[in-house]
Amino acid sequence: MCGIVGYVGARDAADVLMDGLSRLEYRGYDSAGIAVFENGQVRVAKSKGRLADLEEKMKQEGKPAGHSGIGHTRWATHGEPSDRNSHPHAGGSVTIVHNGIIENYKKLKEFLLSKGKTFLSDTDTEVVAQLLGYYYELTPGNPVDAIIRTMKELEGSYALGVMFADFPDMVYALRKESPLIVGIGEGESFIASDVTAILQYTRNYYLLEPGEIAVLTKAEAKVYDIHYQKIEKELKTADWDVSAAEKGGYPHFMIKEIHEQPVSIKTTITPRITDGMPDLSECGITTESLNSFKAIHVVACGTAMHAGIVGKYVIEKLAKVPVNVDIASEFRYRDPLVGEGDLVIIISQSGETADSLAALRLAKSLGAKTLAIVNAKGSSIAREADMLIYTHAGPEIAVASTKAYMVQIAVMYLFAFELALAKGKIDEAECRRLTSLLEETPAQIEKILAHHEMTQKIADSLITADSLLYIGRGLDYALSMEGSLKLKEISYIHSESYAAGELKHGTISLITENMPVIAVATQTALFDKTISNIKEVKARGAKVILISRDDYTPDQDVADFQFCLPQFEDLLMPMLAVVPLQLIAYYTAVHKGTDVDKPRNLAKSVTVE
Ligand code: F6R
């Protein structure tokens, strides 16, 4: 939520900041702004709306010209999206951009009002700017001292980029909770919420830890702790290059990321397979540890939670171990029955989701072992978990998650295979067979992607719908939850996913003439039962879109549209069946003309509760 960037060097700062923000816009797009040192003075340009609105404004009013500055793209929390509430915010001679939430801002604001300060916005961020300004006035010429004093007062989460008018060629940064990296180039330094923002200039960076302060000049970046002691940081190198964060000829990131799924699966599972067998030992998972867990819990939000539900079905089926799946925001406040001997798996693409991070901390405090399945390297969840499996999906830019979900379920399969083997529920030959089938999924997905025209026809038939249902049984039901979320978040068409057998307990009364029902039927053992449920909705007027395998030819009265998947192992069908569901959501949104990569009201990284 919110993206921040900062730059000191020889380039045109406004260009670098705008370029960085364009790669962070997925984090929020309610407003954007930059501040640049122009001839020794801070000049701010900011605007409600997208980055494009700010660009337009700068075309008319002139772009701040200089070689150092900070920038921000906002997902509004305190105060409506408006020019007034847009970052950067100022307090005296201090100008800042902020990602996070200051929980004690009201108390701090009262204090500052009592000192005669006045406020121009409704934001918590302006309170931080004023507090920094206040402390700087007490110790003029000593920015780090003002920063340290301010840090001691702030409660909540923050990553801040700061400029002091007295120090024109310098940018300061500090963080607690919200992510921030410091980029190191040749004669230039950067800050950014995410390494993708600076990849065009450098792949070398430091991860700023909570409580650390960075001081950037064009020659170097120094990092200090809260006692102003210098810290020697390990220089990291991003393994993504700039093309990974660009559209590469696709019209949207979402469709590019859907097409990247076969490669993402390979890069994620290949290093975790040794001699044809799953091998998660590098992540601290051994037969011994797998046998020691009394209970397994999966905790996550949104799409990541849906990946957990697929994982539950697979683990329970193969390893015969009960798995609880929880929504992180519920788990953290309902006194969960978790304790020593339990394993809590946290799944998260960003590794920064506030509720998932809090759930991880709660699980640890209750004595459970934690395993994080995370995509973003060095993120908070990755660093705090006891055990870690990185998914290697590369940067996921579209707000609607696709390839991250795919690799999350791929990892859940590997985990389930290894657990089932450790528990003696499958033998080595079966484990080897399942692992080799998992390795075949990228080729199967390539086949689906090569012949997906039907998903466009289906999408065409959905654009006038107000509401639709997804139905399925077993793994198909688990999967359809994700299909439904994808459709609603980007096409704004209401949809729900339902266990097919549950419809007649109430929900079937929603079915009217031509209401679309997307039925997923890939599981052999449940197939006839799902087809019966489909016939029940069809008989009541539903327009049925059937996602099944190509060995099934439905009777005429079953489906209006059918998308055929290759024949494959039942257990692994979710990895195939999710692809047409993603494509149907994508094309429906495209045909409706919505903003596919940046749907309204959403942001990619949800760092607030
Ligand atoms: C939907 C989507 C979200 C995220 C959720 C958790 O397409 O992307 O539902 O899955 O906000 O985010 P992470 O995985 O970053 O914890």
Residues whose N, C-alpha, C, O or C-beta is under 5 A from the ligand:
A	BS01	F6R	C301 G302 T303 A304 I347 S348 Q349 S350 G351 T353 V399 A400 S401 K604 V606
